[in-house]
Every structure is written in structure tokens, then in C-alpha cells.
Amino acid sequence: MKKGDIVIYQVSDADSEIIKHNHVSELPAIVVQVWTDITVNLKVFCDGPNDAWKTSVMRGDEPGQWYIPGD
């Protein structure tokens, strides 16, 4: 995992209205900071004029986590 990688962010109920407004369960995101192999900061790309920044997001299969497409 490195800065600039594209991942999929899984939307959770705790996310901001900006993210939840998209009415989807997954959104593309770009890694903007790598903390560990499984923890990163993300810029989440919403379907609209606003994007969202998520910090210290862990890799996994649950809402509020991210995964690599194709894994």
C-alpha cells in the first residue's frame, strides 16, 4: 500500500451526510497517507460536488473499512 493507490471505501452508518447522501454502500477512494499496512487516510470520491476525507481507516470487510479492488 502506498500513497496514490485506489481502494474501495465501504460506507458506514457513522459516516457524514456527504458520504451517505450518495445512497451507495461503496465508494472509490485514493490513499493520501499510509500509517501502517492496514491503516491509511483516504480521500473518498462521492458522486457529486463534494468529496470526503477519512482518517486512520483500517483495511477490512466491514462498513467503515477499505479494501483493494480485485482482492
PQR file with spaces between the fields and no chain letter, atoms N, CA, C, O and H, PARSE charges and radii, in Angstrom:
ATOM       1  N    MET     1       0.853   -1.169    0.000 -0.4000 1.5000
ATOM       2  CA   MET     1       0.000    0.000    0.000 -0.0000 2.0000
ATOM       3  C    MET     1       0.895    1.228    0.000  0.5500 1.7000
ATOM       4  O    MET     1       1.842    1.332    0.780 -0.5500 1.4000
ATOM       5  N    LYS     2       0.567    2.171   -0.911 -0.4000 1.5000
ATOM       6  CA   LYS     2       1.339    3.413   -0.979 -0.0000 2.0000
ATOM       7  C    LYS     2       0.416    4.572   -1.329  0.5500 1.7000
ATOM       8  O    LYS     2      -0.707    4.371   -1.791 -0.5500 1.4000
ATOM       9  H    LYS     2      -0.202    2.086   -1.544  0.4000 1.0000
ATOM      10  N    LYS     3       0.905    5.787   -1.104 -0.4000 1.5000
ATOM      11  CA   LYS     3       0.120    6.968   -1.465 -0.0000 2.0000
ATOM      12  C    LYS     3      -0.227    6.915   -2.941  0.5500 1.7000
ATOM      13  O    LYS     3       0.599    6.549   -3.777 -0.5500 1.4000
ATOM      14  H    LYS     3       1.817    5.951   -0.729  0.4000 1.0000
ATOM      15  N    GLY     4      -1.451    7.281   -3.244 -0.4000 1.5000
ATOM      16  CA   GLY     4      -1.914    7.308   -4.616 -0.0000 2.0000
ATOM      17  C    GLY     4      -2.651    6.058   -5.054  0.5500 1.7000
ATOM      18  O    GLY     4      -3.273    6.054   -6.116 -0.5500 1.4000
ATOM      19  H    GLY     4      -2.122    7.577   -2.565  0.4000 1.0000
ATOM      20  N    ASP     5      -2.595    4.994   -4.258 -0.4000 1.5000
ATOM      21  CA   ASP     5      -3.325    3.777   -4.605 -0.0000 2.0000
ATOM      22  C    ASP     5      -4.828    4.025   -4.518  0.5500 1.7000
ATOM      23  O    ASP     5      -5.295    4.778   -3.663 -0.5500 1.4000
ATOM      24  H    ASP     5      -2.090    4.998   -3.396  0.4000 1.0000
ATOM      25  N    ILE     6      -5.572    3.389   -5.405 -0.4000 1.5000
ATOM      26  CA   ILE     6      -7.031    3.476   -5.404 -0.0000 2.0000
ATOM      27  C    ILE     6      -7.583    2.278   -4.642  0.5500 1.7000
ATOM      28  O    ILE     6      -7.187    1.139   -4.889 -0.5500 1.4000
ATOM      29  H    ILE     6      -5.192    2.777   -6.099  0.4000 1.0000
ATOM      30  N    VAL     7      -8.495    2.540   -3.719 -0.4000 1.5000
ATOM      31  CA   VAL     7      -9.143    1.494   -2.941 -0.0000 2.0000
ATOM      32  C    VAL     7     -10.649    1.740   -2.948  0.5500 1.7000
ATOM      33  O    VAL     7     -11.123    2.748   -3.472 -0.5500 1.4000
ATOM      34  H    VAL     7      -8.817    3.465   -3.518  0.4000 1.0000
ATOM      35  N    ILE     8     -11.388    0.811   -2.362 -0.4000 1.5000
ATOM      36  CA   ILE     8     -12.839    0.959   -2.214 -0.0000 2.0000
ATOM      37  C    ILE     8     -13.148    1.163   -0.738  0.5500 1.7000
ATOM      38  O    ILE     8     -12.777    0.347    0.105 -0.5500 1.4000
ATOM      39  H    ILE     8     -11.003   -0.007   -1.936  0.4000 1.0000
ATOM      40  N    TYR     9     -13.827    2.256   -0.440 -0.4000 1.5000
ATOM      41  CA   TYR     9     -14.259    2.547    0.927 -0.0000 2.0000
ATOM      42  C    TYR     9     -15.692    2.057    1.094  0.5500 1.7000
ATOM      43  O    TYR     9     -16.550    2.330    0.254 -0.5500 1.4000
ATOM      44  H    TYR     9     -14.129    2.919   -1.125  0.4000 1.0000
ATOM      45  N    GLN    10     -15.948    1.325    2.192 -0.4000 1.5000
ATOM      46  CA   GLN    10     -17.272    0.790    2.482 -0.0000 2.0000
ATOM      47  C    GLN    10     -18.001    1.729    3.448  0.5500 1.7000
ATOM      48  O    GLN    10     -17.601    1.886    4.601 -0.5500 1.4000
ATOM      49  H    GLN    10     -15.251    1.103    2.874  0.4000 1.0000
ATOM      50  N    VAL    11     -19.053    2.337    2.967 -0.4000 1.5000
ATOM      51  CA   VAL    11     -19.793    3.359    3.712 -0.0000 2.0000
ATOM      52  C    VAL    11     -20.422    2.752    4.975  0.5500 1.7000
ATOM      53  O    VAL    11     -20.950    1.640    4.952 -0.5500 1.4000
ATOM      54  H    VAL    11     -19.378    2.210    2.029  0.4000 1.0000
ATOM      55  N    SER    12     -20.349    3.509    6.069 -0.4000 1.5000
ATOM      56  CA   SER    12     -20.958    3.063    7.325 -0.0000 2.0000
ATOM      57  C    SER    12     -22.044    4.044    7.768  0.5500 1.7000
ATOM      58  O    SER    12     -22.128    5.165    7.267 -0.5500 1.4000
ATOM      59  H    SER    12     -19.919    4.412    6.087  0.4000 1.0000
ATOM      60  N    ASP    13     -22.861    3.608    8.703 -0.4000 1.5000
ATOM      61  CA   ASP    13     -23.920    4.476    9.241 -0.0000 2.0000
ATOM      62  C    ASP    13     -23.346    5.688    9.953  0.5500 1.7000
ATOM      63  O    ASP    13     -24.020    6.712   10.063 -0.5500 1.4000
ATOM      64  H    ASP    13     -22.792    2.698    9.111  0.4000 1.0000
ATOM      65  N    ALA    14     -22.118    5.592   10.438 -0.4000 1.5000
ATOM      66  CA   ALA    14     -21.486    6.688   11.172 -0.0000 2.0000
ATOM      67  C    ALA    14     -20.877    7.750   10.255  0.5500 1.7000
ATOM      68  O    ALA    14     -20.409    8.779   10.742 -0.5500 1.4000
ATOM      69  H    ALA    14     -21.571    4.760   10.348  0.4000 1.0000
ATOM      70  N    ASP    15     -20.873    7.522    8.951 -0.4000 1.5000
ATOM      71  CA   ASP    15     -20.268    8.473    8.020 -0.0000 2.0000
ATOM      72  C    ASP    15     -21.075    9.758    7.912  0.5500 1.7000
ATOM      73  O    ASP    15     -22.260    9.803    8.241 -0.5500 1.4000
ATOM      74  H    ASP    15     -21.254    6.686    8.556  0.4000 1.0000
ATOM      75  N    SER    16     -20.396   10.805    7.441 -0.4000 1.5000
ATOM      76  CA   SER    16     -21.028   12.107    7.284 -0.0000 2.0000
ATOM      77  C    SER    16     -22.144   12.054    6.249  0.5500 1.7000
ATOM      78  O    SER    16     -22.225   11.136    5.433 -0.5500 1.4000
ATOM      79  H    SER    16     -19.433   10.768    7.174  0.4000 1.0000
ATOM      80  N    GLU    17     -22.980   13.046    6.310 -0.4000 1.5000
ATOM      81  CA   GLU    17     -24.075   13.134    5.339 -0.0000 2.0000
ATOM      82  C    GLU    17     -23.543   13.265    3.915  0.5500 1.7000
ATOM      83  O    GLU    17     -24.209   12.846    2.969 -0.5500 1.4000
ATOM      84  H    GLU    17     -22.914   13.792    6.973  0.4000 1.0000
ATOM      85  N    ILE    18     -22.350   13.841    3.751 -0.4000 1.5000
ATOM      86  CA   ILE    18     -21.760   13.965    2.414 -0.0000 2.0000
ATOM      87  C    ILE    18     -21.602   12.588    1.790  0.5500 1.7000
ATOM      88  O    ILE    18     -21.940   12.390    0.623 -0.5500 1.4000
ATOM      89  H    ILE    18     -21.808   14.181    4.520  0.4000 1.0000
ATOM      90  N    ILE    19     -21.095   11.643    2.557 -0.4000 1.5000
ATOM      91  CA   ILE    19     -20.880   10.294    2.036 -0.0000 2.0000
ATOM      92  C    ILE    19     -22.207    9.550    1.919  0.5500 1.7000
ATOM      93  O    ILE    19     -22.482    8.935    0.889 -0.5500 1.4000
ATOM      94  H    ILE    19     -20.821   11.804    3.505  0.4000 1.0000
ATOM      95  N    LYS    20     -23.033    9.601    2.971 -0.4000 1.5000
ATOM      96  CA   LYS    20     -24.291    8.849    2.961 -0.0000 2.0000
ATOM      97  C    LYS    20     -25.270    9.379    1.919  0.5500 1.7000
ATOM      98  O    LYS    20     -26.146    8.641    1.470 -0.5500 1.4000
ATOM      99  H    LYS    20     -22.809   10.100    3.808  0.4000 1.0000
ATOM     100  N    HIS    21     -25.139   10.627    1.532 -0.4000 1.5000
ATOM     101  CA   HIS    21     -26.026   11.227    0.527 -0.0000 2.0000
ATOM     102  C    HIS    21     -25.964   10.475   -0.803  0.5500 1.7000
ATOM     103  O    HIS    21     -26.907   10.546   -1.591 -0.5500 1.4000
ATOM     104  H    HIS    21     -24.427   11.227    1.896  0.4000 1.0000
ATOM     105  N    ASN    22     -24.879    9.764   -1.062 -0.4000 1.5000
ATOM     106  CA   ASN    22     -24.715    9.046   -2.316 -0.0000 2.0000
ATOM     107  C    ASN    22     -25.594    7.804   -2.419  0.5500 1.7000
ATOM     108  O    ASN    22     -25.778    7.278   -3.517 -0.5500 1.4000
ATOM     109  H    ASN    22     -24.113    9.707   -0.421  0.4000 1.0000
ATOM     110  N    HIS    23     -26.138    7.326   -1.310 -0.4000 1.5000
ATOM     111  CA   HIS    23     -27.030    6.161   -1.275 -0.0000 2.0000
ATOM     112  C    HIS    23     -26.382    4.933   -1.908  0.5500 1.7000
ATOM     113  O    HIS    23     -27.033    4.180   -2.633 -0.5500 1.4000
ATOM     114  H    HIS    23     -25.989    7.754   -0.418  0.4000 1.0000
ATOM     115  N    VAL    24     -25.106    4.743   -1.631 -0.4000 1.5000
ATOM     116  CA   VAL    24     -24.386    3.568   -2.107 -0.0000 2.0000
ATOM     117  C    VAL    24     -23.653    2.944   -0.926  0.5500 1.7000
ATOM     118  O    VAL    24     -23.448    3.595    0.098 -0.5500 1.4000
ATOM     119  H    VAL    24     -24.577    5.354   -1.043  0.4000 1.0000
ATOM     120  N    SER    25     -23.264    1.697   -1.067 -0.4000 1.5000
ATOM     121  CA   SER    25     -22.567    1.030    0.034 -0.0000 2.0000
ATOM     122  C    SER    25     -21.056    1.104   -0.110  0.5500 1.7000
ATOM     123  O    SER    25     -20.328    0.861    0.853 -0.5500 1.4000
ATOM     124  H    SER    25     -23.430    1.168   -1.899  0.4000 1.0000
ATOM     125  N    GLU    26     -20.574    1.441   -1.312 -0.4000 1.5000
ATOM     126  CA   GLU    26     -19.132    1.524   -1.548 -0.0000 2.0000
ATOM     127  C    GLU    26     -18.813    2.713   -2.450  0.5500 1.7000
ATOM     128  O    GLU    26     -19.578    3.053   -3.353 -0.5500 1.4000
ATOM     129  H    GLU    26     -21.165    1.639   -2.094  0.4000 1.0000
ATOM     130  N    LEU    27     -17.655    3.343   -2.183 -0.4000 1.5000
ATOM     131  CA   LEU    27     -17.202    4.473   -2.991 -0.0000 2.0000
ATOM     132  C    LEU    27     -15.700    4.347   -3.243  0.5500 1.7000
ATOM     133  O    LEU    27     -14.979    3.809   -2.403 -0.5500 1.4000
ATOM     134  H    LEU    27     -17.033    3.067   -1.450  0.4000 1.0000
ATOM     135  N    PRO    28     -15.220    4.836   -4.386 -0.5600 1.5000
ATOM     136  CA   PRO    28     -13.785    4.810   -4.638  0.2800 2.0000
ATOM     137  C    PRO    28     -13.077    5.848   -3.765  0.5500 1.7000
ATOM     138  O    PRO    28     -13.647    6.879   -3.408 -0.5500 1.4000
ATOM     139  N    ALA    29     -11.835    5.549   -3.436 -0.4000 1.5000
ATOM     140  CA   ALA    29     -11.038    6.461   -2.613 -0.0000 2.0000
ATOM     141  C    ALA    29      -9.575    6.342   -3.003  0.5500 1.7000
ATOM     142  O    ALA    29      -9.136    5.312   -3.515 -0.5500 1.4000
ATOM     143  H    ALA    29     -11.373    4.711   -3.726  0.4000 1.0000
ATOM     144  N    ILE    30      -8.831    7.402   -2.755 -0.4000 1.5000
ATOM     145  CA   ILE    30      -7.396    7.392   -3.005 -0.0000 2.0000
ATOM     146  C    ILE    30      -6.667    7.497   -1.663  0.5500 1.7000
ATOM     147  O    ILE    30      -7.072    8.250   -0.778 -0.5500 1.4000
ATOM     148  H    ILE    30      -9.188    8.239   -2.339  0.4000 1.0000
ATOM     149  N    VAL    31      -5.599    6.736   -1.535 -0.4000 1.5000
ATOM     150  CA   VAL    31      -4.803    6.762   -0.311 -0.0000 2.0000
ATOM     151  C    VAL    31      -3.970    8.040   -0.306  0.5500 1.7000
ATOM     152  O    VAL    31      -3.204    8.289   -1.237 -0.5500 1.4000
ATOM     153  H    VAL    31      -5.270    6.125   -2.255  0.4000 1.0000
ATOM     154  N    VAL    32      -4.119    8.848    0.739 -0.4000 1.5000
ATOM     155  CA   VAL    32      -3.359   10.099    0.839 -0.0000 2.0000
ATOM     156  C    VAL    32      -2.287   10.051    1.924  0.5500 1.7000
ATOM     157  O    VAL    32      -1.375   10.877    1.926 -0.5500 1.4000
ATOM     158  H    VAL    32      -4.741    8.646    1.495  0.4000 1.0000
ATOM     159  N    GLN    33      -2.389    9.089    2.850 -0.4000 1.5000
ATOM     160  CA   GLN    33      -1.365    8.888    3.880 -0.0000 2.0000
ATOM     161  C    GLN    33      -1.394    7.432    4.316  0.5500 1.7000
ATOM     162  O    GLN    33      -2.463    6.871    4.556 -0.5500 1.4000
ATOM     163  H    GLN    33      -3.130    8.418    2.848  0.4000 1.0000
ATOM     164  N    VAL    34      -0.225    6.825    4.419 -0.4000 1.5000
ATOM     165  CA   VAL    34      -0.116    5.444    4.897 -0.0000 2.0000
ATOM     166  C    VAL    34       0.466    5.475    6.301  0.5500 1.7000
ATOM     167  O    VAL    34       1.553    6.011    6.515 -0.5500 1.4000
ATOM     168  H    VAL    34       0.644    7.280    4.225  0.4000 1.0000
ATOM     169  N    TRP    35      -0.261    4.899    7.262 -0.4000 1.5000
ATOM     170  CA   TRP    35       0.230    4.804    8.637 -0.0000 2.0000
ATOM     171  C    TRP    35       0.843    3.429    8.882  0.5500 1.7000
ATOM     172  O    TRP    35       1.935    3.325    9.440 -0.5500 1.4000
ATOM     173  H    TRP    35      -1.144    4.464    7.088  0.4000 1.0000
ATOM     174  N    THR    36       0.147    2.379    8.470 -0.4000 1.5000
ATOM     175  CA   THR    36       0.639    1.005    8.588 -0.0000 2.0000
ATOM     176  C    THR    36       0.172    0.257    7.346  0.5500 1.7000
ATOM     177  O    THR    36      -0.434    0.849    6.453 -0.5500 1.4000
ATOM     178  H    THR    36      -0.741    2.463    8.017  0.4000 1.0000
ATOM     179  N    ASP    37       0.450   -1.027    7.289 -0.4000 1.5000
ATOM     180  CA   ASP    37      -0.004   -1.837    6.154 -0.0000 2.0000
ATOM     181  C    ASP    37      -1.523   -1.912    6.055  0.5500 1.7000
ATOM     182  O    ASP    37      -2.068   -2.189    4.986 -0.5500 1.4000
ATOM     183  H    ASP    37       0.942   -1.508    8.015  0.4000 1.0000
ATOM     184  N    ILE    38      -2.203   -1.665    7.172 -0.4000 1.5000
ATOM     185  CA   ILE    38      -3.665   -1.782    7.160 -0.0000 2.0000
ATOM     186  C    ILE    38      -4.392   -0.494    7.540  0.5500 1.7000
ATOM     187  O    ILE    38      -5.622   -0.454    7.491 -0.5500 1.4000
ATOM     188  H    ILE    38      -1.760   -1.440    8.040  0.4000 1.0000
ATOM     189  N    THR    39      -3.669    0.552    7.915 -0.4000 1.5000
ATOM     190  CA   THR    39      -4.307    1.803    8.340 -0.0000 2.0000
ATOM     191  C    THR    39      -3.840    2.963    7.470  0.5500 1.7000
ATOM     192  O    THR    39      -2.642    3.219    7.348 -0.5500 1.4000
ATOM     193  H    THR    39      -2.671    0.519    7.955  0.4000 1.0000
ATOM     194  N    VAL    40      -4.802    3.665    6.868 -0.4000 1.5000
ATOM     195  CA   VAL    40      -4.485    4.757    5.943 -0.0000 2.0000
ATOM     196  C    VAL    40      -5.473    5.904    6.111  0.5500 1.7000
ATOM     197  O    VAL    40      -6.528    5.740    6.723 -0.5500 1.4000
ATOM     198  H    VAL    40      -5.775    3.457    6.967  0.4000 1.0000
ATOM     199  N    ASN    41      -5.126    7.061    5.569 -0.4000 1.5000
ATOM     200  CA   ASN    41      -6.067    8.169    5.395 -0.0000 2.0000
ATOM     201  C    ASN    41      -6.533    8.129    3.947  0.5500 1.7000
ATOM     202  O    ASN    41      -5.757    7.825    3.040 -0.5500 1.4000
ATOM     203  H    ASN    41      -4.268    7.194    5.072  0.4000 1.0000
ATOM     204  N    LEU    42      -7.805    8.438    3.742 -0.4000 1.5000
ATOM     205  CA   LEU    42      -8.398    8.355    2.415 -0.0000 2.0000
ATOM     206  C    LEU    42      -9.105    9.650    2.018  0.5500 1.7000
ATOM     207  O    LEU    42      -9.669   10.353    2.857 -0.5500 1.4000
ATOM     208  H    LEU    42      -8.435    8.685    4.478  0.4000 1.0000
ATOM     209  N    LYS    43      -9.060    9.943    0.734 -0.4000 1.5000
ATOM     210  CA   LYS    43      -9.929   10.954    0.122 -0.0000 2.0000
ATOM     211  C    LYS    43     -10.992   10.145   -0.612  0.5500 1.7000
ATOM     212  O    LYS    43     -10.698    9.480   -1.604 -0.5500 1.4000
ATOM     213  H    LYS    43      -8.602    9.372    0.053  0.4000 1.0000
ATOM     214  N    VAL    44     -12.218   10.204   -0.125 -0.4000 1.5000
ATOM     215  CA   VAL    44     -13.319    9.418   -0.683 -0.0000 2.0000
ATOM     216  C    VAL    44     -14.027   10.250   -1.744  0.5500 1.7000
ATOM     217  O    VAL    44     -14.410   11.392   -1.492 -0.5500 1.4000
ATOM     218  H    VAL    44     -12.457   10.745    0.681  0.4000 1.0000
ATOM     219  N    PHE    45     -14.200    9.679   -2.924 -0.4000 1.5000
ATOM     220  CA   PHE    45     -14.821   10.375   -4.042 -0.0000 2.0000
ATOM     221  C    PHE    45     -16.307   10.059   -4.101  0.5500 1.7000
ATOM     222  O    PHE    45     -16.713    8.934   -4.394 -0.5500 1.4000
ATOM     223  H    PHE    45     -13.890    8.751   -3.128  0.4000 1.0000
ATOM     224  N    CYS    46     -17.105   11.078   -3.816 -0.4000 1.5000
ATOM     225  CA   CYS    46     -18.556   10.946   -3.834 -0.0000 2.0000
ATOM     226  C    CYS    46     -19.095   11.308   -5.213  0.5500 1.7000
ATOM     227  O    CYS    46     -18.421   11.973   -6.000 -0.5500 1.4000
ATOM     228  H    CYS    46     -16.775   11.991   -3.578  0.4000 1.0000
ATOM     229  N    ASP    47     -20.303   10.870   -5.493 -0.4000 1.5000
ATOM     230  CA   ASP    47     -20.951   11.172   -6.765 -0.0000 2.0000
ATOM     231  C    ASP    47     -21.666   12.505   -6.621  0.5500 1.7000
ATOM     232  O    ASP    47     -22.875   12.558   -6.392 -0.5500 1.4000
ATOM     233  H    ASP    47     -20.851   10.330   -4.854  0.4000 1.0000
ATOM     234  N    GLY    48     -20.903   13.577   -6.759 -0.4000 1.5000
ATOM     235  CA   GLY    48     -21.441   14.918   -6.593 -0.0000 2.0000
ATOM     236  C    GLY    48     -20.312   15.906   -6.403  0.5500 1.7000
ATOM     237  O    GLY    48     -19.151   15.557   -6.617 -0.5500 1.4000
ATOM     238  H    GLY    48     -19.921   13.535   -6.945  0.4000 1.0000
ATOM     239  N    PRO    49     -20.619   17.130   -6.007 -0.5600 1.5000
ATOM     240  CA   PRO    49     -19.607   18.179   -5.937  0.2800 2.0000
ATOM     241  C    PRO    49     -18.659   18.069   -4.738  0.5500 1.7000
ATOM     242  O    PRO    49     -17.605   18.705   -4.737 -0.5500 1.4000
ATOM     243  N    ASN    50     -19.006   17.286   -3.730 -0.4000 1.5000
ATOM     244  CA   ASN    50     -18.187   17.207   -2.523 -0.0000 2.0000
ATOM     245  C    ASN    50     -17.502   15.854   -2.396  0.5500 1.7000
ATOM     246  O    ASN    50     -18.054   14.830   -2.797 -0.5500 1.4000
ATOM     247  H    ASN    50     -19.862   16.769   -3.731  0.4000 1.0000
ATOM     248  N    ASP    51     -16.309   15.855   -1.843 -0.4000 1.5000
ATOM     249  CA   ASP    51     -15.599   14.640   -1.502 -0.0000 2.0000
ATOM     250  C    ASP    51     -15.417   14.627    0.011  0.5500 1.7000
ATOM     251  O    ASP    51     -15.699   15.620    0.682 -0.5500 1.4000
ATOM     252  H    ASP    51     -15.860   16.687   -1.517  0.4000 1.0000
ATOM     253  N    ALA    52     -14.952   13.519    0.542 -0.4000 1.5000
ATOM     254  CA   ALA    52     -14.795   13.399    1.990 -0.0000 2.0000
ATOM     255  C    ALA    52     -13.403   12.878    2.329  0.5500 1.7000
ATOM     256  O    ALA    52     -12.789   12.143    1.556 -0.5500 1.4000
ATOM     257  H    ALA    52     -14.722   12.713   -0.003  0.4000 1.0000
ATOM     258  N    TRP    53     -12.925   13.273    3.496 -0.4000 1.5000
ATOM     259  CA   TRP    53     -11.626   12.837    3.983 -0.0000 2.0000
ATOM     260  C    TRP    53     -11.867   11.937    5.181  0.5500 1.7000
ATOM     261  O    TRP    53     -12.550   12.327    6.128 -0.5500 1.4000
ATOM     262  H    TRP    53     -13.424   13.870    4.124  0.4000 1.0000
ATOM     263  N    LYS    54     -11.305   10.729    5.143 -0.4000 1.5000
ATOM     264  CA   LYS    54     -11.440    9.768    6.240 -0.0000 2.0000
ATOM     265  C    LYS    54     -10.045    9.480    6.788  0.5500 1.7000
ATOM     266  O    LYS    54      -9.120    9.204    6.024 -0.5500 1.4000
ATOM     267  H    LYS    54     -10.750   10.412    4.374  0.4000 1.0000
ATOM     268  N    THR    55      -9.894    9.543    8.111 -0.4000 1.5000
ATOM     269  CA   THR    55      -8.581    9.345    8.719 -0.0000 2.0000
ATOM     270  C    THR    55      -8.494    8.015    9.460  0.5500 1.7000
ATOM     271  O    THR    55      -9.473    7.523   10.021 -0.5500 1.4000
ATOM     272  H    THR    55     -10.645    9.767    8.731  0.4000 1.0000
ATOM     273  N    SER    56      -7.294    7.453    9.442 -0.4000 1.5000
ATOM     274  CA   SER    56      -6.984    6.218   10.170 -0.0000 2.0000
ATOM     275  C    SER    56      -8.010    5.117    9.910  0.5500 1.7000
ATOM     276  O    SER    56      -8.545    4.512   10.839 -0.5500 1.4000
ATOM     277  H    SER    56      -6.499    7.852    8.986  0.4000 1.0000
ATOM     278  N    VAL    57      -8.267    4.873    8.638 -0.4000 1.5000
ATOM     279  CA   VAL    57      -9.233    3.858    8.231 -0.0000 2.0000
ATOM     280  C    VAL    57      -8.506    2.518    8.105  0.5500 1.7000
ATOM     281  O    VAL    57      -7.446    2.430    7.485 -0.5500 1.4000
ATOM     282  H    VAL    57      -7.832    5.364    7.883  0.4000 1.0000
ATOM     283  N    MET    58      -9.086    1.489    8.696 -0.4000 1.5000
ATOM     284  CA   MET    58      -8.468    0.175    8.670 -0.0000 2.0000
ATOM     285  C    MET    58      -8.962   -0.655    7.493  0.5500 1.7000
ATOM     286  O    MET    58     -10.098   -0.507    7.044 -0.5500 1.4000
ATOM     287  H    MET    58      -9.947    1.560    9.199  0.4000 1.0000
ATOM     288  N    ARG    59      -8.097   -1.524    7.006 -0.4000 1.5000
ATOM     289  CA   ARG    59      -8.455   -2.441    5.931 -0.0000 2.0000
ATOM     290  C    ARG    59      -9.340   -3.550    6.495  0.5500 1.7000
ATOM     291  O    ARG    59      -9.087   -4.057    7.588 -0.5500 1.4000
ATOM     292  H    ARG    59      -7.173   -1.645    7.371  0.4000 1.0000
ATOM     293  N    GLY    60     -10.376   -3.922    5.747 -0.4000 1.5000
ATOM     294  CA   GLY    60     -11.252   -4.997    6.201 -0.0000 2.0000
ATOM     295  C    GLY    60     -12.491   -5.124    5.346  0.5500 1.7000
ATOM     296  O    GLY    60     -12.620   -4.476    4.307 -0.5500 1.4000
ATOM     297  H    GLY    60     -10.581   -3.510    4.860  0.4000 1.0000
ATOM     298  N    ASP    61     -13.405   -5.973    5.799 -0.4000 1.5000
ATOM     299  CA   ASP    61     -14.623   -6.288    5.058 -0.0000 2.0000
ATOM     300  C    ASP    61     -15.875   -5.667    5.648  0.5500 1.7000
ATOM     301  O    ASP    61     -16.984   -5.986    5.219 -0.5500 1.4000
ATOM     302  H    ASP    61     -13.301   -6.499    6.643  0.4000 1.0000
ATOM     303  N    GLU    62     -15.716   -4.787    6.622 -0.4000 1.5000
ATOM     304  CA   GLU    62     -16.859   -4.206    7.324 -0.0000 2.0000
ATOM     305  C    GLU    62     -17.103   -2.759    6.886  0.5500 1.7000
ATOM     306  O    GLU    62     -16.203   -2.114    6.350 -0.5500 1.4000
ATOM     307  H    GLU    62     -14.816   -4.528    6.970  0.4000 1.0000
ATOM     308  N    PRO    63     -18.326   -2.245    7.114 -0.5600 1.5000
ATOM     309  CA   PRO    63     -18.573   -0.825    6.867  0.2800 2.0000
ATOM     310  C    PRO    63     -17.580    0.038    7.640  0.5500 1.7000
ATOM     311  O    PRO    63     -17.238   -0.270    8.782 -0.5500 1.4000
ATOM     312  N    GLY    64     -17.120    1.120    7.013 -0.4000 1.5000
ATOM     313  CA   GLY    64     -16.135    1.997    7.625 -0.0000 2.0000
ATOM     314  C    GLY    64     -14.707    1.557    7.371  0.5500 1.7000
ATOM     315  O    GLY    64     -13.768    2.172    7.876 -0.5500 1.4000
ATOM     316  H    GLY    64     -17.398    1.370    6.085  0.4000 1.0000
ATOM     317  N    GLN    65     -14.532    0.494    6.589 -0.4000 1.5000
ATOM     318  CA   GLN    65     -13.205   -0.009    6.254 -0.0000 2.0000
ATOM     319  C    GLN    65     -13.007    0.039    4.742  0.5500 1.7000
ATOM     320  O    GLN    65     -13.929    0.363    3.994 -0.5500 1.4000
ATOM     321  H    GLN    65     -15.295   -0.006    6.179  0.4000 1.0000
ATOM     322  N    TRP    66     -11.781   -0.290    4.300 -0.4000 1.5000
ATOM     323  CA   TRP    66     -11.460   -0.241    2.880 -0.0000 2.0000
ATOM     324  C    TRP    66     -10.883   -1.572    2.433  0.5500 1.7000
ATOM     325  O    TRP    66     -10.412   -2.371    3.242 -0.5500 1.4000
ATOM     326  H    TRP    66     -11.032   -0.554    4.908  0.4000 1.0000
ATOM     327  N    TYR    67     -10.932   -1.794    1.108 -0.4000 1.5000
ATOM     328  CA   TYR    67     -10.297   -2.976    0.520 -0.0000 2.0000
ATOM     329  C    TYR    67      -9.738   -2.618   -0.844  0.5500 1.7000
ATOM     330  O    TYR    67     -10.109   -1.600   -1.429 -0.5500 1.4000
ATOM     331  H    TYR    67     -11.315   -1.145    0.451  0.4000 1.0000
ATOM     332  N    ILE    68      -8.849   -3.452   -1.345 -0.4000 1.5000
ATOM     333  CA   ILE    68      -8.247   -3.255   -2.661 -0.0000 2.0000
ATOM     334  C    ILE    68      -9.126   -3.945   -3.689  0.5500 1.7000
ATOM     335  O    ILE    68      -9.410   -5.133   -3.534 -0.5500 1.4000
ATOM     336  H    ILE    68      -8.547   -4.278   -0.869  0.4000 1.0000
ATOM     337  N    PRO    69      -9.572   -3.249   -4.739 -0.5600 1.5000
ATOM     338  CA   PRO    69     -10.398   -3.888   -5.762  0.2800 2.0000
ATOM     339  C    PRO    69      -9.669   -5.089   -6.374  0.5500 1.7000
ATOM     340  O    PRO    69      -8.481   -5.014   -6.688 -0.5500 1.4000
ATOM     341  N    GLY    70     -10.391   -6.178   -6.535 -0.4000 1.5000
ATOM     342  CA   GLY    70      -9.816   -7.372   -7.133 -0.0000 2.0000
ATOM     343  C    GLY    70      -9.190   -8.329   -6.138  0.5500 1.7000
ATOM     344  O    GLY    70      -8.831   -9.451   -6.494 -0.5500 1.4000
ATOM     345  H    GLY    70     -11.356   -6.238   -6.281  0.4000 1.0000
ATOM     346  N    ASP    71      -9.054   -7.888   -4.877 -0.4000 1.5000
ATOM     347  CA   ASP    71      -8.503   -8.807   -3.855 -0.0000 2.0000
ATOM     348  C    ASP    71      -9.564   -9.767   -3.360  0.5500 1.7000
ATOM     349  O    ASP    71      -9.286  -10.607   -2.505 -0.5500 1.4000
ATOM     350  H    ASP    71      -9.346   -6.977   -4.588  0.4000 1.0000
